[in-house]
Amino acid sequence: MPVLEGRARHLLAGRPNTAAIVLLRGDITEQWVDAIVNAANSSLLGGGGVDGAIHRAGGPEILAACRDLRASHYGKGLAVGQAVATTGGKLYARSVIHTVGPVWSDSEDRSALLASCYRESLRVADTLDARTVAFPAISTGIYRWPIDDGARIAIETVRTTKTSVREVRFILFDDRAYAAFAAAVSAE
């Protein structure tokens, strides 16, 4: 029964009405939290990377809930920077918050869209009465967002977003991502 995979070496206490931040190396699908955040694609129907891992680990209940969302509210898909919740299916987390990150562009500043992913996910977490939320490094994989900048935006946004969430865990897949997020925490 995993509780905290890896060691949390970097902690940042929450300011009033904000969440404390914990950095961990590990697998987001193994977190015992109220909600995990899925770096989803706009279809909400699964994909690769974190999205595929969450759908595989959570089982068919997550896909069924996503199909229901597509049929009822998101016929054209979920917009970049927005977030919506489903069941956690077979995951340890009771809910999955799906958010669509922006694809990196060196000719257009999409930082506000990436920040919106974190802010909107925390807003949805508040509607779920979630006290603990686990995030991946949104957009830093196949969407090619530079990890150092992605980490800076993630930490800055979570640190300044008013929320009832008490703890945000950034679950980082490799040492490079962990180092980038640790540097962003140290800069705060």
Buried (B, 14 or more C-beta within 10 A) or exposed (E): EEEBBBEEEBEBEBEEEBBBBBBBBBBBBBBBBBBBBBBBBBBBBBBEBBBEBBBEBBBEBBBEBBBEBBEEEBEEBBEBBBBBBBBBBEBBBBBBBBBBBBBBEEEEEBBEBBBBBBBBBBBBBBEBEBBBBBBBBBBBBBBEBEBBBBBBBBBBBBBEBBBBBBBBBBBBBEEEBBBBBBBBBEEE
